[in-house]
Amino acid sequence: LWPALKRLAARFGAYALIVLTCASWALIYLVNDALVTHWSLNLKETPIGHMPSICLGIFAARYGWLPGRAVGLMGAALLVAGNAYRAPWPVHFAGALLLALWLYRIAAPWLKDRAPLTYLGIISMPLFLVNGFVRGPFVEIARQHTWGYQLALGFCSMGLSILVAQLLRTCEEILRSASNESLERNA
Protein backbone atom coordinates (compact mmCIF):
# COMPACT_ATOMS: atom_id res chain seq x y z
CA LEU A 1 0.00 0.00 0.00
CA TRP A 2 2.76 2.45 0.95
CA PRO A 3 4.70 2.22 -2.34
CA ALA A 4 1.46 2.56 -4.31
CA LEU A 5 0.50 5.70 -2.38
CA LYS A 6 3.96 7.20 -2.90
CA ARG A 7 3.74 6.58 -6.67
CA LEU A 8 0.20 7.94 -6.80
CA ALA A 9 1.23 11.15 -5.01
CA ALA A 10 4.36 11.51 -7.16
CA ARG A 11 2.44 11.05 -10.39
CA PHE A 12 -0.80 12.95 -9.70
CA GLY A 13 0.14 15.21 -6.76
CA ALA A 14 -2.20 16.70 -4.20
CA TYR A 15 -5.23 16.14 -6.45
CA ALA A 16 -4.89 12.35 -6.09
CA LEU A 17 -4.57 12.62 -2.32
CA ILE A 18 -7.73 14.74 -2.12
CA VAL A 19 -9.70 12.35 -4.37
CA LEU A 20 -8.52 9.32 -2.39
CA THR A 21 -9.47 11.00 0.90
CA CYS A 22 -12.93 11.93 -0.34
CA ALA A 23 -13.48 8.46 -1.79
CA SER A 24 -12.56 6.77 1.47
CA TRP A 25 -14.83 9.08 3.49
CA ALA A 26 -17.69 8.45 1.06
CA LEU A 27 -17.16 4.70 1.22
CA ILE A 28 -17.17 4.76 5.02
CA TYR A 29 -20.32 6.89 5.23
CA LEU A 30 -22.18 4.91 2.57
CA VAL A 31 -21.38 1.25 3.29
CA ASN A 32 -19.63 0.87 6.63
CA ASP A 33 -22.78 0.34 8.72
CA ALA A 34 -23.98 -2.40 6.36
CA LEU A 35 -20.57 -4.09 6.36
CA VAL A 36 -20.41 -4.06 10.16
CA THR A 37 -23.96 -5.36 10.50
CA HIS A 38 -23.75 -8.16 7.95
CA TRP A 39 -20.08 -9.21 7.95
CA SER A 40 -18.54 -7.62 11.08
CA LEU A 41 -16.15 -5.74 8.77
CA ASN A 42 -15.43 -2.23 9.98
CA LEU A 43 -13.74 -0.11 7.32
CA LYS A 44 -12.61 2.29 10.04
CA GLU A 45 -10.27 -0.44 11.27
CA THR A 46 -8.69 -0.95 7.84
CA PRO A 47 -6.36 1.22 5.74
CA ILE A 48 -9.47 2.68 4.08
CA GLY A 49 -10.56 4.12 7.42
CA HIS A 50 -7.15 5.70 7.97
CA MET A 51 -6.69 6.88 4.38
CA PRO A 52 -7.59 10.54 5.14
CA SER A 53 -4.91 10.68 7.84
CA ILE A 54 -2.38 8.87 5.65
CA CYS A 55 -3.07 11.22 2.71
CA LEU A 56 -2.88 14.27 4.98
CA GLY A 57 0.45 13.02 6.33
CA ILE A 58 1.80 12.46 2.82
CA PHE A 59 0.60 15.92 1.81
CA ALA A 60 2.22 17.57 4.84
CA ALA A 61 5.52 15.74 4.26
CA ARG A 62 5.60 16.14 0.48
CA TYR A 63 4.68 19.81 0.36
CA GLY A 64 6.13 20.95 3.69
CA TRP A 65 2.73 22.11 4.87
CA LEU A 66 2.03 22.66 8.56
CA PRO A 67 -1.33 24.04 9.71
CA GLY A 68 -1.70 27.38 11.41
CA ARG A 69 -3.61 28.08 14.60
CA ALA A 70 -7.10 28.14 13.03
CA VAL A 71 -6.64 24.77 11.30
CA GLY A 72 -4.98 23.27 14.39
CA LEU A 73 -7.89 24.34 16.58
CA MET A 74 -10.33 23.05 13.96
CA GLY A 75 -8.48 19.72 14.18
CA ALA A 76 -8.91 19.75 17.97
CA ALA A 77 -12.64 20.43 17.52
CA LEU A 78 -12.93 17.53 15.03
CA LEU A 79 -11.10 15.25 17.44
CA VAL A 80 -13.43 16.12 20.31
CA ALA A 81 -16.58 16.02 18.15
CA GLY A 82 -15.59 12.68 16.64
CA ASN A 83 -15.25 11.17 20.10
CA ALA A 84 -18.51 12.68 21.33
CA TYR A 85 -20.77 12.08 18.31
CA ARG A 86 -21.10 9.29 15.77
CA ALA A 87 -21.36 11.33 12.56
CA PRO A 88 -17.94 13.03 12.71
CA TRP A 89 -16.15 9.85 13.90
CA PRO A 90 -14.59 9.02 10.49
CA VAL A 91 -12.88 12.42 10.34
CA HIS A 92 -11.65 12.56 13.92
CA PHE A 93 -8.38 10.83 12.97
CA ALA A 94 -7.66 13.63 10.50
CA GLY A 95 -8.55 16.12 13.25
CA ALA A 96 -6.02 14.48 15.56
CA LEU A 97 -3.37 14.73 12.86
CA LEU A 98 -4.16 18.40 12.16
CA LEU A 99 -3.83 19.12 15.87
CA ALA A 100 -0.58 17.15 16.11
CA LEU A 101 0.90 18.91 13.06
CA TRP A 102 0.00 22.31 14.51
CA LEU A 103 1.53 21.39 17.88
CA TYR A 104 4.61 20.16 16.01
CA ARG A 105 4.87 23.51 14.26
CA ILE A 106 4.91 25.20 17.66
CA ALA A 107 7.33 22.72 19.26
CA ALA A 108 9.62 22.15 16.24
CA PRO A 109 12.42 24.45 17.40
CA TRP A 110 12.76 22.40 20.60
CA LEU A 111 12.38 19.02 18.89
CA LYS A 112 14.93 19.31 16.08
CA ASP A 113 18.12 17.25 16.25
CA ARG A 114 16.91 15.08 19.14
CA ALA A 115 18.31 11.59 18.57
CA PRO A 116 15.40 9.65 20.20
CA LEU A 117 12.82 11.51 18.11
CA THR A 118 14.87 11.10 14.94
CA TYR A 119 15.07 7.36 15.61
CA LEU A 120 11.30 7.12 16.19
CA GLY A 121 10.78 9.00 12.92
CA ILE A 122 13.00 6.52 11.09
CA ILE A 123 11.04 3.53 12.41
CA SER A 124 7.63 5.25 12.33
CA MET A 125 6.17 3.21 9.46
CA PRO A 126 7.01 -0.23 10.91
CA LEU A 127 6.04 1.07 14.35
CA PHE A 128 2.65 2.10 12.97
CA LEU A 129 2.23 -1.37 11.46
CA VAL A 130 3.05 -3.40 14.60
CA ASN A 131 1.70 -1.21 17.39
CA GLY A 132 -1.89 -2.45 17.13
CA PHE A 133 -1.28 -6.17 17.49
CA VAL A 134 1.59 -5.77 19.96
CA ARG A 135 -0.47 -3.73 22.40
CA GLY A 136 -3.50 -6.05 22.32
CA PRO A 137 -2.38 -8.43 25.09
CA PHE A 138 -1.22 -5.51 27.24
CA VAL A 139 -4.64 -3.86 26.96
CA GLU A 140 -6.38 -7.05 28.09
CA ILE A 141 -4.11 -7.40 31.13
CA ALA A 142 -4.35 -3.68 31.96
CA ARG A 143 -8.15 -3.78 32.20
CA GLN A 144 -7.86 -5.84 35.37
CA HIS A 145 -5.45 -3.55 37.24
CA THR A 146 -5.00 -0.08 38.71
CA TRP A 147 -4.02 2.97 36.69
CA GLY A 148 -0.38 2.80 37.83
CA TYR A 149 -0.08 -0.78 36.63
CA GLN A 150 -1.83 0.21 33.40
CA LEU A 151 0.69 3.01 32.87
CA ALA A 152 3.59 0.61 33.42
CA LEU A 153 2.05 -1.83 30.94
CA GLY A 154 1.70 1.03 28.46
CA PHE A 155 5.44 1.67 28.65
CA CYS A 156 6.13 -2.07 28.29
CA SER A 157 3.87 -2.18 25.23
CA MET A 158 5.65 0.83 23.74
CA GLY A 159 9.06 -0.73 24.33
CA LEU A 160 8.06 -4.04 22.77
CA SER A 161 6.49 -2.23 19.81
CA ILE A 162 9.74 -0.34 19.22
CA LEU A 163 11.73 -3.60 19.39
CA VAL A 164 9.43 -5.38 16.94
CA ALA A 165 9.44 -2.35 14.61
CA GLN A 166 13.25 -2.29 14.67
CA LEU A 167 13.32 -6.02 13.89
CA LEU A 168 10.97 -5.44 10.96
CA ARG A 169 13.11 -2.54 9.70
CA THR A 170 16.28 -4.65 9.99
CA CYS A 171 14.66 -7.49 8.02
CA GLU A 172 13.58 -5.00 5.36
CA GLU A 173 17.14 -3.63 5.08
CA ILE A 174 18.58 -7.14 4.76
CA LEU A 175 16.08 -8.06 2.04
CA ARG A 176 16.67 -4.78 0.21
CA SER A 177 20.43 -5.29 0.35
CA ALA A 178 20.13 -8.87 -0.91
CA SER A 179 17.81 -7.72 -3.70
CA ASN A 180 20.23 -4.97 -4.75
CA GLU A 181 23.14 -7.43 -4.78
CA SER A 182 21.10 -9.83 -6.90
CA LEU A 183 20.23 -7.07 -9.36
CA GLU A 184 23.88 -6.03 -9.61
CA ARG A 185 25.00 -9.61 -10.33
CA ASN A 186 22.35 -10.02 -13.03
CA ALA A 187 23.14 -6.68 -14.68
C-alpha positions in Angstrom: 0.0 0.0 0.0 2.8 2.5 1.0 4.7 2.2 -2.3 1.5 2.6 -4.3 0.5 5.7 -2.4 4.0 7.2 -2.9 3.7 6.6 -6.7 0.2 7.9 -6.8 1.2 11.1 -5.0 4.4 11.5 -7.2 2.4 11.0 -10.4 -0.8 13.0 -9.7 0.1 15.2 -6.8 -2.2 16.7 -4.2 -5.2 16.1 -6.4 -4.9 12.4 -6.1 -4.6 12.6 -2.3 -7.7 14.7 -2.1 -9.7 12.3 -4.4 -8.5 9.3 -2.4 -9.5 11.0 0.9 -12.9 11.9 -0.3 -13.5 8.5 -1.8 -12.6 6.8 1.5 -14.8 9.1 3.5 -17.7 8.4 1.1 -17.2 4.7 1.2 -17.2 4.8 5.0 -20.3 6.9 5.2 -22.2 4.9 2.6 -21.4 1.3 3.3 -19.6 0.9 6.6 -22.8 0.3 8.7 -24.0 -2.4 6.4 -20.6 -4.1 6.4 -20.4 -4.1 10.2 -24.0 -5.4 10.5 -23.7 -8.2 7.9 -20.1 -9.2 8.0 -18.5 -7.6 11.1 -16.1 -5.7 8.8 -15.4 -2.2 10.0 -13.7 -0.1 7.3 -12.6 2.3 10.0 -10.3 -0.4 11.3 -8.7 -0.9 7.8 -6.4 1.2 5.7 -9.5 2.7 4.1 -10.6 4.1 7.4 -7.2 5.7 8.0 -6.7 6.9 4.4 -7.6 10.5 5.1 -4.9 10.7 7.8 -2.4 8.9 5.6 -3.1 11.2 2.7 -2.9 14.3 5.0 0.4 13.0 6.3 1.8 12.5 2.8 0.6 15.9 1.8 2.2 17.6 4.8 5.5 15.7 4.3 5.6 16.1 0.5 4.7 19.8 0.4 6.1 21.0 3.7 2.7 22.1 4.9 2.0 22.7 8.6 -1.3 24.0 9.7 -1.7 27.4 11.4 -3.6 28.1 14.6 -7.1 28.1 13.0 -6.6 24.8 11.3 -5.0 23.3 14.4 -7.9 24.3 16.6 -10.3 23.0 14.0 -8.5 19.7 14.2 -8.9 19.7 18.0 -12.6 20.4 17.5 -12.9 17.5 15.0 -11.1 15.3 17.4 -13.4 16.1 20.3 -16.6 16.0 18.2 -15.6 12.7 16.6 -15.2 11.2 20.1 -18.5 12.7 21.3 -20.8 12.1 18.3 -21.1 9.3 15.8 -21.4 11.3 12.6 -17.9 13.0 12.7 -16.2 9.8 13.9 -14.6 9.0 10.5 -12.9 12.4 10.3 -11.7 12.6 13.9 -8.4 10.8 13.0 -7.7 13.6 10.5 -8.6 16.1 13.2 -6.0 14.5 15.6 -3.4 14.7 12.9 -4.2 18.4 12.2 -3.8 19.1 15.9 -0.6 17.2 16.1 0.9 18.9 13.1 0.0 22.3 14.5 1.5 21.4 17.9 4.6 20.2 16.0 4.9 23.5 14.3 4.9 25.2 17.7 7.3 22.7 19.3 9.6 22.2 16.2 12.4 24.5 17.4 12.8 22.4 20.6 12.4 19.0 18.9 14.9 19.3 16.1 18.1 17.2 16.3 16.9 15.1 19.1 18.3 11.6 18.6 15.4 9.7 20.2 12.8 11.5 18.1 14.9 11.1 14.9 15.1 7.4 15.6 11.3 7.1 16.2 10.8 9.0 12.9 13.0 6.5 11.1 11.0 3.5 12.4 7.6 5.3 12.3 6.2 3.2 9.5 7.0 -0.2 10.9 6.0 1.1 14.4 2.7 2.1 13.0 2.2 -1.4 11.5 3.1 -3.4 14.6 1.7 -1.2 17.4 -1.9 -2.4 17.1 -1.3 -6.2 17.5 1.6 -5.8 20.0 -0.5 -3.7 22.4 -3.5 -6.1 22.3 -2.4 -8.4 25.1 -1.2 -5.5 27.2 -4.6 -3.9 27.0 -6.4 -7.1 28.1 -4.1 -7.4 31.1 -4.4 -3.7 32.0 -8.1 -3.8 32.2 -7.9 -5.8 35.4 -5.5 -3.5 37.2 -5.0 -0.1 38.7 -4.0 3.0 36.7 -0.4 2.8 37.8 -0.1 -0.8 36.6 -1.8 0.2 33.4 0.7 3.0 32.9 3.6 0.6 33.4 2.0 -1.8 30.9 1.7 1.0 28.5 5.4 1.7 28.6 6.1 -2.1 28.3 3.9 -2.2 25.2 5.7 0.8 23.7 9.1 -0.7 24.3 8.1 -4.0 22.8 6.5 -2.2 19.8 9.7 -0.3 19.2 11.7 -3.6 19.4 9.4 -5.4 16.9 9.4 -2.4 14.6 13.2 -2.3 14.7 13.3 -6.0 13.9 11.0 -5.4 11.0 13.1 -2.5 9.7 16.3 -4.6 10.0 14.7 -7.5 8.0 13.6 -5.0 5.4 17.1 -3.6 5.1 18.6 -7.1 4.8 16.1 -8.1 2.0 16.7 -4.8 0.2 20.4 -5.3 0.3 20.1 -8.9 -0.9 17.8 -7.7 -3.7 20.2 -5.0 -4.8 23.1 -7.4 -4.8 21.1 -9.8 -6.9 20.2 -7.1 -9.4 23.9 -6.0 -9.6 25.0 -9.6 -10.3 22.4 -10.0 -13.0 23.1 -6.7 -14.7 
